[in-house]
Amino acid sequence: MDREAEFRRLFDAHRGPVHAYFTGRIGDRQAAADLTQDVFLRVWQHLDKLTDMPDDGQRAWVFTVARNLSIDAGRLTRTRTDTERTLAREPARQPQPGSPASVPVIAAERATVVGEAIKELPEDQRVALTMAAAGTMTSGEIAAALGVPAGTVRYRLSMARRALATALDNYDHAGEER
Amino acid sequence: MSLDDDISAWAATVRLTDAEADDIFGRIAATPLPGPTPRLDAQWWRGFTADFAARMVTSTRPVRQAA
C-alpha cells in the first residue's frame, strides 16, 4: 500500500473519534478541527512507525498525541478565549418551546437544548458523551482512548444522559406552561 | 422523540463533515515530509578523523620534542 493510501486508511478510521474528543474537551468544533489536523500531521510524519503497529496500537498512539495536544494549556486557553469571543458576538439561539414550528424545527430546537446542556456538563462527562455520540465510539473504545476503565466511561455516559434528560424535561415543561 | 434521537441530532451539528475532512486530508498530504538528514561522505569522515588525530598528536607533543 502506498504512503497516501495508508494515511487515508488511518485518517478515515480515526478522524471522527479524534474530532469528537477535541470537541468534547474544548466545546468548539472549529478549534477541534484545527487540533485534529495537528494530530494527523504527526500521523503523516510518523506513518512508517505506525504502519508496523496493530490497530489497537495505532489508536493508542493517535490518542496519546491528541491528549498531549489538548493539555497544551496555552493553546487551550487561547482557543477558549476565541470561543468566548465568538459566543459573545453570536449568542446561542434560544429555543422557543411551544411555538407553532414544524417537526424539523422542533428537532433542531431540542438539539440546541441538548447542546446547551452538554456545555454545562463536567468535562469528563462531556468528553465521553461527545465521543460516543459524535465519534460513534463504544464505551470500550472510549475507555481505551482515554486510558480509563470502561466502567468509568459507562458511568460518565449514564450521568451525562441523566443530565440531558432533565434539561429536555425542563424544556418540554416550559413549553406546556406557555 | 427519544433522548437518543435528540443526542444524535445534536451530534450531527458538531461532527466533522466530509468536506472538512477532505480539506484537512488534502492539506496534510500536500505537506512535504522532512527529508533525510544530509550526511557527510564516509571518505570525508575518514580524512577528517585522520587529520584530527594527527593534529591532536602534534599539539600535545612536549615542546622539547616538537622543537
gemmi code that builds the backbone of each chain (N, CA, C; Angstrom):
import gemmi

chains = {
    "A": [
        ("MET", (0.846, -1.194, 0.000), (0.000, 0.000, 0.000), (0.888, 1.253, 0.000)),
        ("ASP", (0.540, 2.220, -0.869), (1.411, 3.387, -0.903), (1.138, 4.291, 0.309)),
        ("ARG", (2.048, 5.235, 0.468), (2.023, 6.071, 1.674), (0.689, 6.817, 1.842)),
        ("GLU", (0.205, 7.424, 0.754), (-1.019, 8.214, 0.866), (-2.235, 7.329, 1.155)),
        ("ALA", (-2.254, 6.146, 0.552), (-3.382, 5.228, 0.798), (-3.381, 4.744, 2.248)),
        ("GLU", (-2.206, 4.481, 2.771), (-2.112, 4.054, 4.164), (-2.552, 5.188, 5.099)),
        ("PHE", (-2.125, 6.403, 4.753), (-2.540, 7.551, 5.563), (-4.048, 7.741, 5.475)),
        ("ARG", (-4.611, 7.571, 4.296), (-6.064, 7.711, 4.113), (-6.810, 6.711, 5.006)),
        ("ARG", (-6.285, 5.489, 5.080), (-6.938, 4.455, 5.891), (-6.957, 4.879, 7.370)),
        ("LEU", (-5.811, 5.332, 7.854), (-5.722, 5.769, 9.253), (-6.580, 7.015, 9.505)),
        ("PHE", (-6.533, 7.927, 8.575), (-7.290, 9.181, 8.709), (-8.783, 8.887, 8.789)),
        ("ASP", (-9.270, 8.055, 7.873), (-10.706, 7.746, 7.857), (-11.123, 6.956, 9.096)),
        ("ALA", (-10.230, 6.139, 9.608), (-10.573, 5.321, 10.778), (-10.667, 6.158, 12.051)),
        ("HIS", (-9.856, 7.200, 12.152), (-9.732, 7.897, 13.443), (-10.161, 9.361, 13.437)),
        ("ARG", (-10.410, 9.937, 12.270), (-10.699, 11.384, 12.251), (-11.951, 11.738, 13.053)),
        ("GLY", (-12.989, 10.929, 12.913), (-14.240, 11.212, 13.640), (-14.050, 11.161, 15.145)),
        ("PRO", (-13.503, 10.057, 15.665), (-13.271, 9.981, 17.105), (-12.341, 11.089, 17.640)),
        ("VAL", (-11.297, 11.400, 16.880), (-10.362, 12.434, 17.357), (-11.055, 13.798, 17.396)),
        ("HIS", (-11.796, 14.111, 16.349), (-12.507, 15.397, 16.323), (-13.542, 15.455, 17.448)),
        ("ALA", (-14.224, 14.343, 17.681), (-15.215, 14.306, 18.764), (-14.537, 14.510, 20.119)),
        ("TYR", (-13.365, 13.914, 20.280), (-12.621, 14.079, 21.540), (-12.314, 15.560, 21.794)),
        ("PHE", (-11.777, 16.228, 20.783), (-11.431, 17.638, 20.964), (-12.680, 18.497, 21.149)),
        ("THR", (-13.750, 18.155, 20.429), (-14.995, 18.916, 20.588), (-15.489, 18.799, 22.021)),
        ("GLY", (-15.394, 17.599, 22.573), (-15.795, 17.409, 23.961), (-14.904, 18.167, 24.924)),
        ("ARG", (-13.615, 18.201, 24.621), (-12.688, 18.885, 25.532), (-12.878, 20.393, 25.523)),
        ("ILE", (-12.992, 20.972, 24.329), (-12.953, 22.433, 24.250), (-14.278, 23.061, 23.823)),
        ("GLY", (-15.227, 22.234, 23.386), (-16.557, 22.745, 23.098), (-16.670, 23.601, 21.852)),
        ("ASP", (-15.696, 23.513, 20.967), (-15.730, 24.325, 19.759), (-15.302, 23.440, 18.589)),
        ("ARG", (-16.228, 23.180, 17.680), (-15.945, 22.212, 16.620), (-14.868, 22.707, 15.631)),
        ("GLN", (-14.773, 24.024, 15.431), (-13.765, 24.528, 14.500), (-12.360, 24.414, 15.092)),
        ("ALA", (-12.241, 24.785, 16.363), (-10.946, 24.611, 17.030), (-10.595, 23.128, 17.100)),
        ("ALA", (-11.608, 22.306, 17.276), (-11.380, 20.858, 17.296), (-10.863, 20.378, 15.940)),
        ("ALA", (-11.368, 20.970, 14.874), (-10.899, 20.599, 13.528), (-9.422, 20.976, 13.364)),
        ("ASP", (-9.040, 22.138, 13.888), (-7.633, 22.567, 13.796), (-6.727, 21.594, 14.553)),
        ("LEU", (-7.166, 21.198, 15.747), (-6.357, 20.275, 16.543), (-6.321, 18.876, 15.897)),
        ("THR", (-7.431, 18.501, 15.279), (-7.467, 17.217, 14.561), (-6.430, 17.233, 13.441)),
        ("GLN", (-6.343, 18.358, 12.765), (-5.339, 18.477, 11.708), (-3.929, 18.324, 12.280)),
        ("ASP", (-3.693, 18.922, 13.433), (-2.369, 18.812, 14.063), (-2.034, 17.354, 14.387)),
        ("VAL", (-3.034, 16.633, 14.885), (-2.804, 15.215, 15.222), (-2.424, 14.435, 13.967)),
        ("PHE", (-3.186, 14.643, 12.898), (-2.941, 13.833, 11.702), (-1.707, 14.298, 10.928)),
        ("LEU", (-1.273, 15.511, 11.173), (0.012, 15.910, 10.595), (1.132, 15.071, 11.219)),
        ("ARG", (1.008, 14.828, 12.523), (2.004, 13.976, 13.198), (1.897, 12.529, 12.720)),
        ("VAL", (0.670, 12.096, 12.467), (0.490, 10.749, 11.907), (1.208, 10.656, 10.554)),
        ("TRP", (1.018, 11.666, 9.745), (1.646, 11.711, 8.410), (3.175, 11.667, 8.523)),
        ("GLN", (3.687, 12.388, 9.518), (5.146, 12.458, 9.670), (5.736, 11.176, 10.261)),
        ("HIS", (4.911, 10.417, 11.007), (5.400, 9.198, 11.649), (4.731, 7.952, 11.085)),
        ("LEU", (4.299, 8.048, 9.858), (3.499, 6.970, 9.270), (4.262, 5.643, 9.216)),
        ("ASP", (5.554, 5.717, 8.948), (6.338, 4.472, 8.842), (6.284, 3.690, 10.150)),
        ("LYS", (6.365, 4.428, 11.268), (6.312, 3.777, 12.579), (4.922, 3.187, 12.833)),
        ("LEU", (3.902, 3.926, 12.440), (2.523, 3.491, 12.705), (2.117, 2.294, 11.863)),
        ("THR", (2.645, 2.227, 10.676), (2.264, 1.153, 9.765), (2.580, -0.217, 10.349)),
        ("ASP", (3.626, -0.286, 11.132), (4.033, -1.569, 11.710), (3.235, -1.950, 12.954)),
        ("MET", (2.365, -1.046, 13.425), (1.630, -1.317, 14.669), (0.309, -2.035, 14.373)),
        ("PRO", (-0.197, -2.810, 15.349), (-1.562, -3.331, 15.217), (-2.570, -2.187, 15.357)),
        ("ASP", (-3.832, -2.455, 14.991), (-4.854, -1.390, 15.008), (-4.994, -0.747, 16.388)),
        ("ASP", (-4.980, -1.576, 17.439), (-5.116, -1.038, 18.803), (-3.966, -0.085, 19.122)),
        ("GLY", (-2.779, -0.481, 18.697), (-1.599, 0.347, 18.938), (-1.688, 1.663, 18.189)),
        ("GLN", (-2.222, 1.609, 16.973), (-2.372, 2.837, 16.189), (-3.343, 3.792, 16.879)),
        ("ARG", (-4.473, 3.242, 17.339), (-5.456, 4.090, 18.032), (-4.847, 4.696, 19.299)),
        ("ALA", (-4.109, 3.867, 20.036), (-3.486, 4.364, 21.269), (-2.491, 5.480, 20.955)),
        ("TRP", (-1.714, 5.295, 19.897), (-0.723, 6.304, 19.504), (-1.417, 7.612, 19.133)),
        ("VAL", (-2.463, 7.491, 18.318), (-3.188, 8.687, 17.853), (-3.773, 9.445, 19.045)),
        ("PHE", (-4.353, 8.722, 19.989), (-4.988, 9.410, 21.116), (-3.973, 9.904, 22.138)),
        ("THR", (-2.817, 9.292, 22.187), (-1.760, 9.846, 23.038), (-1.349, 11.218, 22.505)),
        ("VAL", (-1.194, 11.306, 21.202), (-0.867, 12.605, 20.591), (-1.991, 13.610, 20.852)),
        ("ALA", (-3.238, 13.140, 20.694), (-4.383, 14.040, 20.896), (-4.428, 14.540, 22.339)),
        ("ARG", (-4.198, 13.645, 23.278), (-4.257, 14.068, 24.685), (-3.126, 15.050, 24.991)),
        ("ASN", (-1.939, 14.778, 24.433), (-0.819, 15.688, 24.667), (-1.103, 17.073, 24.083)),
        ("LEU", (-1.714, 17.095, 22.912), (-2.036, 18.386, 22.305), (-3.088, 19.133, 23.122)),
        ("SER", (-4.045, 18.361, 23.644), (-5.148, 19.020, 24.348), (-4.729, 19.566, 25.703)),
        ("ILE", (-3.642, 19.056, 26.244), (-3.194, 19.608, 27.526), (-2.156, 20.709, 27.345)),
        ("ASP", (-1.989, 21.105, 26.086), (-1.164, 22.286, 25.837), (-1.961, 23.491, 26.356)),
        ("ALA", (-1.662, 23.867, 27.583), (-2.515, 24.838, 28.280), (-2.645, 26.153, 27.518)),
        ("GLY", (-1.561, 26.594, 26.958), (-1.604, 27.868, 26.259), (-2.573, 27.843, 25.102)),
        ("ARG", (-2.500, 26.750, 24.365), (-3.351, 26.660, 23.195), (-4.830, 26.539, 23.586)),
        ("LEU", (-5.076, 25.739, 24.612), (-6.457, 25.574, 25.055), (-7.031, 26.900, 25.533)),
        ("THR", (-6.208, 27.627, 26.286), (-6.668, 28.913, 26.797), (-6.997, 29.851, 25.648)),
        ("ARG", (-6.069, 29.866, 24.655), (-6.285, 30.735, 23.502), (-7.571, 30.334, 22.778)),
        ("THR", (-7.750, 29.016, 22.635), (-8.937, 28.533, 21.931), (-10.200, 28.916, 22.686)),
        ("ARG", (-10.145, 28.745, 24.011), (-11.328, 29.089, 24.806), (-11.649, 30.572, 24.683)),
        ("THR", (-10.571, 31.384, 24.707), (-10.786, 32.823, 24.596), (-11.442, 33.152, 23.271)),
        ("ASP", (-10.923, 32.516, 22.200), (-11.518, 32.747, 20.882), (-12.976, 32.315, 20.871)),
        ("THR", (-13.228, 31.189, 21.496), (-14.597, 30.669, 21.527), (-15.510, 31.634, 22.265)),
        ("GLU", (-15.015, 32.128, 23.398), (-15.841, 33.055, 24.172), (-16.117, 34.330, 23.381)),
        ("ARG", (-15.079, 34.774, 22.637), (-15.295, 35.970, 21.815), (-16.372, 35.696, 20.762)),
        ("THR", (-16.266, 34.520, 20.152), (-17.240, 34.157, 19.126), (-18.641, 34.091, 19.728)),
        ("LEU", (-18.713, 33.469, 20.908), (-20.019, 33.337, 21.546), (-20.577, 34.703, 21.928)),
        ("ALA", (-19.671, 35.616, 22.309), (-20.120, 36.953, 22.683), (-20.695, 37.681, 21.468)),
        ("ARG", (-20.077, 37.420, 20.294), (-20.585, 38.054, 19.072), (-21.889, 37.411, 18.619)),
        ("GLU", (-21.918, 36.079, 18.750), (-23.078, 35.347, 18.239), (-23.696, 34.531, 19.368)),
        ("PRO", (-24.544, 35.163, 20.178), (-25.146, 34.403, 21.267), (-25.959, 33.222, 20.734)),
        ("ALA", (-25.938, 32.133, 21.518), (-26.651, 30.940, 21.074), (-28.135, 31.246, 20.901)),
        ("ARG", (-28.692, 30.661, 19.869), (-30.116, 30.869, 19.603), (-30.931, 30.232, 20.724)),
        ("GLN", (-31.844, 30.997, 21.289), (-32.656, 30.464, 22.376), (-33.849, 29.707, 21.809)),
        ("PRO", (-34.063, 28.488, 22.237), (-35.234, 27.759, 21.767), (-36.513, 28.395, 22.308)),
        ("GLN", (-37.547, 28.320, 21.547), (-38.822, 28.879, 21.988), (-39.834, 27.751, 22.066)),
        ("PRO", (-39.906, 27.109, 23.230), (-40.810, 25.988, 23.344), (-42.247, 26.395, 23.089)),
        ("GLY", (-42.987, 25.522, 22.446), (-44.399, 25.768, 22.259), (-44.746, 26.567, 21.017)),
        ("SER", (-43.733, 27.032, 20.302), (-44.035, 27.798, 19.105), (-44.599, 26.859, 18.039)),
        ("PRO", (-45.461, 27.362, 17.168), (-46.064, 26.501, 16.155), (-45.050, 26.156, 15.063)),
        ("ALA", (-44.086, 25.375, 15.431), (-42.998, 25.085, 14.496), (-43.210, 23.722, 13.848)),
        ("SER", (-42.571, 23.543, 12.738), (-42.630, 22.251, 12.076), (-41.746, 21.266, 12.831)),
        ("VAL", (-41.906, 19.989, 12.538), (-41.148, 18.952, 13.247), (-39.635, 19.156, 13.125)),
        ("PRO", (-39.097, 19.448, 11.916), (-37.640, 19.652, 11.845), (-37.165, 20.796, 12.719)),
        ("VAL", (-37.961, 21.855, 12.821), (-37.565, 22.991, 13.659), (-37.558, 22.577, 15.120)),
        ("ILE", (-38.579, 21.826, 15.529), (-38.616, 21.350, 16.913), (-37.403, 20.464, 17.195)),
        ("ALA", (-37.081, 19.608, 16.245), (-35.910, 18.740, 16.419), (-34.648, 19.573, 16.560)),
        ("ALA", (-34.550, 20.623, 15.758), (-33.373, 21.498, 15.832), (-33.329, 22.210, 17.176)),
        ("GLU", (-34.498, 22.623, 17.651), (-34.553, 23.301, 18.956), (-34.120, 22.348, 20.066)),
        ("ARG", (-34.606, 21.115, 19.976), (-34.226, 20.139, 21.005), (-32.731, 19.846, 20.932)),
        ("ALA", (-32.181, 19.825, 19.711), (-30.733, 19.621, 19.574), (-29.976, 20.781, 20.214)),
        ("THR", (-30.541, 21.984, 20.083), (-29.911, 23.155, 20.718), (-29.957, 23.022, 22.238)),
        ("VAL", (-31.095, 22.549, 22.746), (-31.212, 22.333, 24.193), (-30.169, 21.322, 24.653)),
        ("VAL", (-30.014, 20.246, 23.866), (-29.005, 19.227, 24.200), (-27.613, 19.858, 24.195)),
        ("GLY", (-27.338, 20.660, 23.168), (-26.016, 21.292, 23.071), (-25.721, 22.198, 24.251)),
        ("GLU", (-26.729, 22.977, 24.655), (-26.545, 23.868, 25.806), (-26.319, 23.060, 27.079)),
        ("ALA", (-27.077, 21.977, 27.216), (-26.922, 21.139, 28.422), (-25.558, 20.461, 28.435)),
        ("ILE", (-25.068, 20.078, 27.262), (-23.755, 19.425, 27.194), (-22.650, 20.396, 27.623)),
        ("LYS", (-22.808, 21.664, 27.267), (-21.808, 22.671, 27.680), (-21.705, 22.755, 29.202)),
        ("GLU", (-22.822, 22.465, 29.874), (-22.849, 22.578, 31.334), (-22.333, 21.326, 32.037)),
        ("LEU", (-22.120, 20.259, 31.287), (-21.665, 19.009, 31.920), (-20.232, 19.139, 32.419)),
        ("PRO", (-19.869, 18.375, 33.455), (-18.447, 18.285, 33.816), (-17.653, 17.771, 32.615)),
        ("GLU", (-16.402, 18.199, 32.523), (-15.629, 17.898, 31.316), (-15.537, 16.402, 31.015)),
        ("ASP", (-15.323, 15.578, 32.050), (-15.156, 14.149, 31.759), (-16.428, 13.538, 31.179)),
        ("GLN", (-17.593, 14.015, 31.647), (-18.857, 13.517, 31.080), (-19.067, 14.054, 29.664)),
        ("ARG", (-18.709, 15.319, 29.483), (-18.888, 15.946, 28.168), (-18.041, 15.243, 27.112)),
        ("VAL", (-16.802, 14.928, 27.482), (-15.902, 14.259, 26.532), (-16.437, 12.869, 26.191)),
        ("ALA", (-16.838, 12.124, 27.211), (-17.324, 10.762, 26.966), (-18.564, 10.792, 26.081)),
        ("LEU", (-19.481, 11.703, 26.390), (-20.722, 11.751, 25.621), (-20.460, 12.175, 24.173)),
        ("THR", (-19.579, 13.141, 23.996), (-19.298, 13.613, 22.641), (-18.604, 12.530, 21.827)),
        ("MET", (-17.704, 11.804, 22.467), (-17.022, 10.722, 21.744), (-18.013, 9.625, 21.365)),
        ("ALA", (-18.965, 9.354, 22.258), (-19.953, 8.315, 21.961), (-20.914, 8.778, 20.863)),
        ("ALA", (-21.390, 10.027, 20.990), (-22.437, 10.496, 20.070), (-21.860, 10.957, 18.732)),
        ("ALA", (-20.884, 11.859, 18.789), (-20.354, 12.413, 17.543), (-19.267, 11.520, 16.952)),
        ("GLY", (-18.541, 10.827, 17.833), (-17.470, 9.961, 17.343), (-17.908, 8.530, 17.106)),
        ("THR", (-19.184, 8.237, 17.429), (-19.761, 6.893, 17.292), (-18.818, 5.806, 17.830)),
        ("MET", (-18.333, 6.057, 19.038), (-17.429, 5.089, 19.671), (-18.166, 4.333, 20.771)),
        ("THR", (-17.758, 3.084, 20.982), (-18.318, 2.310, 22.086), (-17.635, 2.740, 23.385)),
        ("SER", (-18.225, 2.347, 24.514), (-17.605, 2.719, 25.786), (-16.223, 2.066, 25.923)),
        ("GLY", (-16.068, 0.873, 25.361), (-14.754, 0.220, 25.397), (-13.715, 0.990, 24.598)),
        ("GLU", (-14.115, 1.475, 23.434), (-13.185, 2.252, 22.598), (-12.833, 3.577, 23.268)),
        ("ILE", (-13.837, 4.205, 23.877), (-13.573, 5.472, 24.574), (-12.615, 5.227, 25.739)),
        ("ALA", (-12.857, 4.139, 26.459), (-12.004, 3.812, 27.603), (-10.557, 3.621, 27.159)),
        ("ALA", (-10.372, 2.887, 26.060), (-9.011, 2.650, 25.565), (-8.358, 3.953, 25.128)),
        ("ALA", (-9.149, 4.814, 24.500), (-8.595, 6.077, 24.008), (-8.217, 7.012, 25.154)),
        ("LEU", (-9.023, 7.010, 26.209), (-8.777, 7.935, 27.318), (-7.876, 7.344, 28.394)),
        ("GLY", (-7.675, 6.019, 28.328), (-6.853, 5.372, 29.344), (-7.551, 5.259, 30.682)),
        ("VAL", (-8.867, 5.031, 30.644), (-9.637, 4.839, 31.892), (-10.441, 3.549, 31.758)),
        ("PRO", (-10.907, 2.978, 32.878), (-11.697, 1.743, 32.790), (-13.025, 1.962, 32.047)),
        ("ALA", (-13.480, 0.912, 31.374), (-14.729, 1.016, 30.616), (-15.908, 1.315, 31.538)),
        ("GLY", (-15.855, 0.791, 32.761), (-16.934, 1.062, 33.716), (-17.027, 2.541, 34.044)),
        ("THR", (-15.893, 3.183, 34.127), (-15.872, 4.627, 34.395), (-16.544, 5.390, 33.255)),
        ("VAL", (-16.242, 4.964, 32.029), (-16.856, 5.628, 30.866), (-18.371, 5.415, 30.884)),
        ("ARG", (-18.787, 4.186, 31.188), (-20.233, 3.910, 31.224), (-20.919, 4.772, 32.294)),
        ("TYR", (-20.260, 4.929, 33.428), (-20.821, 5.769, 34.496), (-20.936, 7.220, 34.022)),
        ("ARG", (-19.874, 7.723, 33.384), (-19.908, 9.107, 32.900), (-21.025, 9.299, 31.877)),
        ("LEU", (-21.176, 8.318, 30.982), (-22.229, 8.416, 29.968), (-23.606, 8.417, 30.622)),
        ("SER", (-23.751, 7.572, 31.636), (-25.037, 7.480, 32.321), (-25.382, 8.809, 33.008)),
        ("MET", (-24.403, 9.382, 33.682), (-24.629, 10.665, 34.354), (-24.955, 11.765, 33.338)),
        ("ALA", (-24.232, 11.744, 32.227), (-24.451, 12.772, 31.199), (-25.857, 12.640, 30.619)),
        ("ARG", (-26.268, 11.420, 30.325), (-27.601, 11.205, 29.753), (-28.692, 11.645, 30.736)),
        ("ARG", (-28.445, 11.396, 32.003), (-29.423, 11.798, 33.014), (-29.577, 13.322, 33.020)),
        ("ALA", (-28.436, 14.022, 32.947), (-28.482, 15.493, 32.944), (-29.196, 16.009, 31.695)),
        ("LEU", (-28.951, 15.371, 30.565), (-29.596, 15.818, 29.324), (-31.096, 15.556, 29.369)),
        ("ALA", (-31.463, 14.401, 29.928), (-32.892, 14.087, 30.042), (-33.592, 15.124, 30.906)),
        ("THR", (-32.945, 15.541, 31.984), (-33.523, 16.563, 32.862), (-33.685, 17.886, 32.110)),
        ("ALA", (-32.644, 18.246, 31.343), (-32.712, 19.510, 30.589), (-33.851, 19.472, 29.576)),
        ("LEU", (-34.036, 18.333, 28.917), (-35.109, 18.220, 27.927), (-36.483, 18.214, 28.602)),
        ("ASP", (-36.578, 17.586, 29.769), (-37.839, 17.615, 30.524), (-38.209, 19.049, 30.871)),
        ("ASN", (-37.229, 19.809, 31.337), (-37.472, 21.211, 31.691), (-37.952, 21.998, 30.465)),
        ("TYR", (-37.308, 21.715, 29.343), (-37.700, 22.387, 28.084), (-39.139, 22.026, 27.721)),
        ("ASP", (-39.483, 20.748, 27.836), (-40.841, 20.303, 27.488), (-41.877, 20.917, 28.428)),
        ("HIS", (-41.548, 20.953, 29.722), (-42.496, 21.518, 30.676), (-42.662, 23.013, 30.477)),
        ("ALA", (-41.578, 23.682, 30.128), (-41.665, 25.126, 29.846), (-42.602, 25.353, 28.666)),
        ("GLY", (-42.552, 24.457, 27.691), (-43.439, 24.564, 26.527), (-44.889, 24.356, 26.906)),
        ("GLU", (-45.149, 23.410, 27.822), (-46.531, 23.123, 28.220), (-47.146, 24.288, 28.990)),
        ("GLU", (-46.302, 25.003, 29.738), (-46.810, 26.100, 30.565), (-47.185, 27.320, 29.745)),
        ("ARG", (-46.676, 27.385, 28.511), (-46.965, 28.571, 27.706), (-48.335, 28.476, 27.047)),
    ],
    "B": [
        ("MET", (-39.898, 12.393, 20.325), (-38.504, 11.987, 20.032), (-37.858, 11.439, 21.294)),
        ("SER", (-37.006, 10.428, 21.107), (-36.309, 9.854, 22.260), (-35.055, 10.673, 22.574)),
        ("LEU", (-34.516, 10.417, 23.743), (-33.272, 11.101, 24.120), (-32.162, 10.789, 23.114)),
        ("ASP", (-32.099, 9.524, 22.670), (-31.074, 9.152, 21.688), (-31.221, 9.946, 20.393)),
        ("ASP", (-32.478, 10.149, 19.977), (-32.709, 10.936, 18.754), (-32.219, 12.373, 18.936)),
        ("ASP", (-32.512, 12.935, 20.105), (-32.090, 14.322, 20.364), (-30.561, 14.433, 20.410)),
        ("ILE", (-29.939, 13.444, 21.031), (-28.462, 13.475, 21.101), (-27.876, 13.288, 19.701)),
        ("SER", (-28.483, 12.407, 18.919), (-27.993, 12.197, 17.551), (-28.136, 13.464, 16.715)),
        ("ALA", (-29.258, 14.152, 16.913), (-29.470, 15.395, 16.161), (-28.420, 16.436, 16.532)),
        ("TRP", (-28.088, 16.503, 17.816), (-27.034, 17.435, 18.242), (-25.668, 17.004, 17.670)),
        ("ALA", (-25.414, 15.693, 17.747), (-24.109, 15.185, 17.278), (-23.882, 15.534, 15.809)),
        ("ALA", (-24.975, 15.486, 15.036), (-24.846, 15.795, 13.607), (-24.424, 17.244, 13.379)),
        ("THR", (-24.707, 18.123, 14.351), (-24.347, 19.534, 14.179), (-22.884, 19.815, 14.522)),
        ("VAL", (-22.238, 18.907, 15.252), (-20.847, 19.171, 15.656), (-19.845, 18.259, 14.950)),
        ("ARG", (-20.350, 17.205, 14.309), (-19.449, 16.218, 13.701), (-18.654, 16.842, 12.555)),
        ("LEU", (-17.442, 16.382, 12.375), (-16.602, 16.835, 11.260), (-17.255, 16.385, 9.949)),
        ("THR", (-17.489, 17.322, 9.045), (-18.137, 16.947, 7.785), (-17.113, 16.324, 6.831)),
        ("ASP", (-17.622, 15.621, 5.823), (-16.719, 15.016, 4.829), (-15.903, 16.091, 4.110)),
        ("ALA", (-16.543, 17.223, 3.838), (-15.832, 18.303, 3.133), (-14.684, 18.835, 3.998)),
        ("GLU", (-14.956, 19.024, 5.287), (-13.896, 19.499, 6.190), (-12.781, 18.463, 6.294)),
        ("ALA", (-13.177, 17.201, 6.360), (-12.182, 16.136, 6.464), (-11.320, 16.081, 5.204)),
        ("ASP", (-11.965, 16.212, 4.047), (-11.200, 16.197, 2.787), (-10.226, 17.366, 2.726)),
        ("ASP", (-10.661, 18.495, 3.255), (-9.819, 19.687, 3.271), (-8.572, 19.432, 4.134)),
        ("ILE", (-8.798, 18.864, 5.304), (-7.683, 18.562, 6.205), (-6.751, 17.541, 5.558)),
        ("PHE", (-7.348, 16.503, 4.991), (-6.538, 15.462, 4.355), (-5.660, 16.054, 3.245)),
        ("GLY", (-6.288, 16.883, 2.416), (-5.545, 17.469, 1.300), (-4.380, 18.322, 1.767)),
        ("ARG", (-4.615, 19.121, 2.808), (-3.548, 19.993, 3.326), (-2.385, 19.166, 3.867)),
        ("ILE", (-2.727, 18.089, 4.594), (-1.655, 17.280, 5.199), (-0.897, 16.515, 4.121)),
        ("ALA", (-1.638, 15.920, 3.197), (-0.981, 15.113, 2.162), (-0.078, 15.971, 1.275)),
        ("ALA", (-0.354, 17.288, 1.233), (0.488, 18.183, 0.434), (1.701, 18.677, 1.218)),
        ("THR", (1.771, 18.308, 2.491), (2.880, 18.770, 3.331), (4.136, 17.971, 3.010)),
        ("PRO", (5.187, 18.640, 2.638), (6.410, 17.887, 2.359), (6.935, 17.231, 3.633)),
        ("LEU", (7.401, 16.023, 3.468), (7.968, 15.322, 4.619), (9.366, 15.832, 4.879)),
        ("PRO", (9.777, 15.836, 6.133), (11.166, 16.213, 6.395), (12.086, 15.209, 5.716)),
        ("GLY", (12.984, 15.700, 4.918), (13.881, 14.806, 4.179), (14.917, 14.193, 5.099)),
        ("PRO", (15.679, 13.220, 4.581), (16.716, 12.629, 5.411), (17.776, 13.664, 5.754)),
        ("THR", (18.332, 13.555, 6.921), (19.367, 14.483, 7.348), (20.564, 14.342, 6.416)),
        ("PRO", (21.040, 15.458, 5.873), (22.201, 15.364, 4.975), (23.375, 14.711, 5.701)),
        ("ARG", (23.985, 13.741, 5.038), (25.095, 13.037, 5.687), (26.378, 13.300, 4.912)),
        ("LEU", (27.440, 13.390, 5.680), (28.741, 13.611, 5.034), (29.264, 12.290, 4.496)),
        ("ASP", (29.973, 12.403, 3.423), (30.544, 11.231, 2.772), (31.507, 10.510, 3.723)),
        ("ALA", (31.498, 9.183, 3.651), (32.332, 8.387, 4.559), (33.817, 8.716, 4.388)),
        ("GLN", (34.205, 8.982, 3.133), (35.629, 9.291, 2.888), (36.022, 10.610, 3.553)),
        ("TRP", (35.066, 11.558, 3.533), (35.330, 12.846, 4.193), (35.569, 12.610, 5.684)),
        ("TRP", (34.733, 11.734, 6.286), (34.878, 11.460, 7.709), (36.224, 10.813, 8.012)),
        ("ARG", (36.649, 9.889, 7.134), (37.940, 9.219, 7.362), (39.071, 10.247, 7.329)),
        ("GLY", (38.997, 11.120, 6.336), (40.028, 12.153, 6.210), (40.009, 13.092, 7.403)),
        ("PHE", (38.792, 13.480, 7.795), (38.659, 14.403, 8.918), (39.214, 13.771, 10.200)),
        ("THR", (38.865, 12.494, 10.408), (39.296, 11.815, 11.628), (40.814, 11.680, 11.682)),
        ("ALA", (41.384, 11.287, 10.539), (42.848, 11.123, 10.493), (43.539, 12.465, 10.726)),
        ("ASP", (43.019, 13.490, 10.085), (43.601, 14.823, 10.218), (43.497, 15.313, 11.664)),
        ("PHE", (42.306, 15.066, 12.252), (42.075, 15.491, 13.630), (43.036, 14.785, 14.580)),
        ("ALA", (43.189, 13.471, 14.365), (44.088, 12.694, 15.225), (45.527, 13.204, 15.100)),
        ("ALA", (45.927, 13.487, 13.854), (47.292, 13.976, 13.632), (47.513, 15.310, 14.338)),
        ("ARG", (46.526, 16.182, 14.261), (46.648, 17.487, 14.907), (46.759, 17.327, 16.417)),
        ("MET", (45.960, 16.387, 16.948), (45.988, 16.168, 18.397), (47.374, 15.699, 18.839)),
        ("VAL", (47.927, 14.769, 18.068), (49.249, 14.250, 18.423), (50.274, 15.372, 18.375)),
        ("THR", (50.199, 16.169, 17.310), (51.160, 17.258, 17.141), (51.020, 18.286, 18.257)),
        ("SER", (49.763, 18.623, 18.547), (49.553, 19.712, 19.506), (49.829, 19.288, 20.935)),
        ("THR", (49.866, 18.007, 21.201), (50.088, 17.575, 22.584), (51.485, 17.047, 22.822)),
        ("ARG", (52.359, 17.099, 21.758), (53.745, 16.675, 21.964), (54.449, 17.657, 22.895)),
        ("PRO", (55.308, 17.164, 23.740), (56.069, 18.078, 24.597), (56.840, 19.093, 23.741)),
        ("VAL", (56.963, 20.274, 24.246), (57.595, 21.356, 23.490), (59.005, 20.954, 23.048)),
        ("ARG", (59.729, 20.269, 23.950), (61.106, 19.910, 23.654), (61.139, 18.977, 22.441)),
        ("GLN", (60.220, 17.996, 22.448), (60.170, 17.037, 21.366), (59.754, 17.718, 20.067)),
        ("ALA", (58.819, 18.643, 20.199), (58.337, 19.351, 18.999), (59.438, 20.190, 18.399)),
        ("ALA", (60.276, 20.763, 19.254), (61.373, 21.586, 18.768), (62.411, 20.707, 18.085)),
    ],
}
model = gemmi.Model(1)
for chain_id, residues in chains.items():
    chain = gemmi.Chain(chain_id)
    for i, (resn, *xyz) in enumerate(residues, 1):
        res = gemmi.Residue()
        res.name, res.seqid = resn, gemmi.SeqId(i, " ")
        for name, pos in zip(("N", "CA", "C"), xyz):
            atom = gemmi.Atom()
            atom.name, atom.element = name, gemmi.Element(name[0])
            atom.pos, atom.b_iso = gemmi.Position(*pos), 0.0
            res.add_atom(atom)
        chain.add_residue(res)
    model.add_chain(chain)
structure = gemmi.Structure()
structure.add_model(model)
structure.setup_entities()
